[in-house]
Amino acid sequence: MPSKLIIFLIAAGAVGAAAIAGTALTLGKEKKALETSEVAGVAEDMGAVVPPDTAFELADAGNTQAVSGAEPVTINPDDFGAAPDLASATTAPVAEAGSRWGIGKEKLRAPAARACVTKEEMNEALMGSGCDCSCDGYAAQLSGPASDQCGLACGIPWYGCWAPDPTQQEIETTVLSTLDGYDPQTRALMEPTLREQLQNPETIAGYRGAMMADRAFTWNDERMCPEE
């Protein structure tokens, strides 16, 4: 299964993904320790505030210099195995252009409650279910006849068809909370960039999609039976 961060960037779309990759969502997962004096010094030399992604690149530059005398390393993509199947039923929920339901749109009713799902049940459902995991497919599921297999295989992508979207306030709080833990001077450099992004509707849509993806994975994990 693709990592949640990869799914976040897919769900967010091009504009939202760029914003997330450069700032908020990556900050919340892997904070790099930035020396305030270095960031402030570079900003002063350039005569402008250094945006967060540039600041990270500058911080990495010192590590690069330490190995400048080493032999260049050639990365073979095959070393990392096959690329993830992003078209599988485990992909995160995203807004559908041609549907009336989904993230940022109308919502369908939630699925019926059921007993916890075993790992065996989930694995069997994911083995070539042939289900329509779009919101239109979920609407057909609700109108019947319902397929328990599709309910399992499409649970994550269907989540955005029925679950409430995060509010504007929830998005802003979540994004700005990624700055928690930074010293005041570093936060003062980074916060204006995030606040500016939060004024962009496309960026907000990207953050909304990322948060819904995170919630979908959490919901799916919670419905699994405890392992003995």
C-alpha positions in Angstrom: 0.0 0.0 0.0 1.4 3.4 -0.8 2.5 5.5 2.1 0.0 8.0 3.6 2.2 10.9 2.5 2.2 9.8 -1.1 -1.6 9.4 -1.0 -1.9 12.8 0.6 -0.1 14.4 -2.4 -2.2 12.5 -4.8 -5.5 13.5 -3.1 -4.4 17.1 -2.8 -4.0 17.8 -6.5 -1.2 19.6 -8.2 -1.5 23.0 -6.5 -2.4 21.6 -3.1 0.3 18.9 -3.3 3.0 21.5 -4.0 1.9 23.5 -0.9 1.7 20.4 1.2 5.1 19.0 0.0 6.8 22.3 0.6 5.3 23.2 4.0 2.6 22.0 6.3 2.0 18.3 5.9 5.7 17.3 5.6 6.4 19.5 8.6 4.0 17.6 10.7 5.6 14.2 9.8 9.3 14.9 9.8 10.5 18.1 11.3 14.1 19.1 10.5 16.0 21.0 13.1 16.7 24.5 11.6 19.3 26.8 13.0 17.5 30.2 13.3 20.8 32.1 12.9 21.5 30.4 9.6 18.0 31.0 8.2 18.0 34.6 9.4 21.5 35.2 8.0 20.5 33.9 4.5 17.3 35.9 4.6 19.3 39.0 5.4 21.9 38.3 2.6 19.1 37.8 0.1 17.1 40.8 1.3 13.9 38.8 1.7 12.3 36.2 3.9 13.3 32.6 3.0 10.2 30.5 2.3 10.0 27.2 4.2 11.0 24.9 1.3 14.0 27.0 0.5 15.0 27.0 4.1 15.0 23.2 4.2 17.2 23.2 1.1 19.7 25.5 2.7 19.7 23.3 5.8 20.5 20.3 3.6 23.3 22.1 1.8 25.6 21.8 4.8 25.1 18.0 4.8 25.9 17.9 1.1 29.1 19.7 1.5 30.3 17.1 4.0 30.4 14.4 1.4 31.4 16.5 -1.6 34.5 14.4 -2.1 32.6 11.1 -2.3 32.0 9.2 -5.5 28.6 10.0 -7.2 25.9 7.5 -6.4 23.7 6.2 -9.2 20.2 5.3 -8.1 18.5 2.4 -9.9 14.7 2.8 -9.7 14.4 -1.0 -9.9 16.1 -1.3 -6.5 13.0 0.0 -4.8 10.6 -2.6 -6.3 7.6 -2.1 -8.4 5.7 1.2 -8.3 2.6 1.1 -6.1 -0.7 0.4 -7.9 -2.4 3.8 -7.4 -5.5 2.7 -9.2 -6.2 -0.1 -6.7 -9.1 0.0 -4.2 -6.8 1.1 -1.4 -6.3 4.6 -2.8 -7.5 7.5 -0.7 -10.8 9.3 -1.4 -10.6 12.2 -3.8 -13.1 14.7 -5.2 -14.7 13.3 -8.4 -15.2 15.8 -11.2 -18.2 14.1 -12.8 -20.1 13.1 -9.6 -22.5 15.1 -7.5 -21.1 13.5 -4.4 -17.7 13.5 -2.8 -15.2 15.8 -1.0 -16.4 19.4 -1.2 -19.7 18.2 -2.6 -22.9 16.6 -1.5 -22.7 13.7 0.9 -24.4 10.3 0.8 -25.5 8.5 4.0 -22.9 6.6 6.0 -22.6 2.9 5.6 -24.4 0.6 8.0 -22.6 -0.5 11.1 -21.0 -3.9 11.0 -18.8 -6.2 13.1 -15.1 -5.6 12.9 -13.3 -6.8 9.8 -10.7 -9.5 9.9 -7.4 -9.3 8.0 -8.5 -12.4 6.0 -11.8 -10.8 5.0 -10.1 -7.6 3.9 -7.4 -9.4 1.9 -10.1 -11.6 0.1 -12.1 -8.5 -0.7 -9.1 -6.7 -2.2 -8.3 -9.6 -4.5 -9.8 -8.4 -7.8 -13.2 -7.3 -6.5 -14.2 -5.6 -9.7 -16.2 -3.0 -7.6 -16.9 0.5 -8.7 -15.1 2.5 -6.0 -16.3 5.9 -7.2 -19.0 7.9 -5.3 -21.5 6.9 -8.0 -20.6 3.3 -7.3 -21.2 4.0 -3.6 -24.6 5.5 -4.4 -25.5 2.3 -6.3 -24.3 0.3 -3.3 -26.7 2.2 -1.1 -29.7 1.7 -3.4 -29.0 -2.1 -3.5 -28.3 -4.8 -3.8 -25.4 -4.1 -1.5 -22.1 -6.0 -1.8 -20.3 -6.7 1.4 -17.1 -7.4 -0.6 -17.3 -4.0 -2.2 -18.0 -2.4 1.1 -14.7 -3.7 2.3 -12.7 -3.2 -0.9 -13.9 0.3 -1.5 -14.1 1.5 2.1 -11.3 4.0 1.9 -12.2 5.6 -1.4 -15.8 5.6 -0.5 -15.1 7.4 2.8 -15.1 10.8 1.1 -18.5 10.1 -0.4 -20.3 10.1 3.0 -18.0 11.5 5.8 -18.2 15.2 6.6 -15.5 17.4 5.2 -13.2 19.3 7.7 -14.3 22.8 8.3 -12.3 25.9 7.3 -11.4 26.4 10.9 -10.3 22.7 11.3 -8.1 23.1 8.2 -6.4 26.3 9.4 -5.9 24.9 12.9 -4.3 21.7 11.5 -2.1 23.4 9.1 -0.8 26.0 11.6 -0.2 23.3 14.2 2.6 21.9 12.1 4.6 24.9 13.3 4.3 23.8 16.9 7.7 23.0 18.4 9.7 25.5 16.3 11.4 28.3 18.1 9.6 31.7 17.9 12.0 33.2 15.3 11.8 30.3 12.9 8.0 30.2 13.3 7.9 33.9 12.5 9.7 33.2 9.2 7.4 30.3 8.2 3.9 31.3 9.4 3.3 34.1 6.9 3.8 31.7 4.0 1.3 29.2 5.5 -1.3 31.9 6.2 -1.0 33.2 2.6 -1.6 29.7 1.3 -4.7 29.4 3.5 -6.2 32.3 1.5 -6.0 30.3 -1.8 -9.1 28.2 -2.5 -7.2 25.6 -4.5 -4.7 25.2 -1.7 -7.5 24.8 0.8 -9.0 22.1 -1.4 -5.7 20.3 -1.4 -5.4 20.5 2.4 -9.0 19.3 2.7 -8.3 16.3 0.5 -5.2 15.4 2.5 -7.1 15.6 5.8 -9.9 13.4 4.4 -7.3 10.9 3.2 -5.8 10.8 6.7 -9.2 10.4 8.3 -10.1 7.6 5.8 -7.1 5.5 6.7 -7.7 6.1 10.4 -11.4 5.0 10.0 -10.3 1.9 8.1 -7.8 1.0 10.7 -10.3 1.4 13.5 -12.8 -1.0 11.9 -10.3 -3.8 11.7 -10.5 -6.6 14.3 -7.7 -6.6 16.9 -5.0 -9.1 16.1 -4.7 -12.0 18.5 
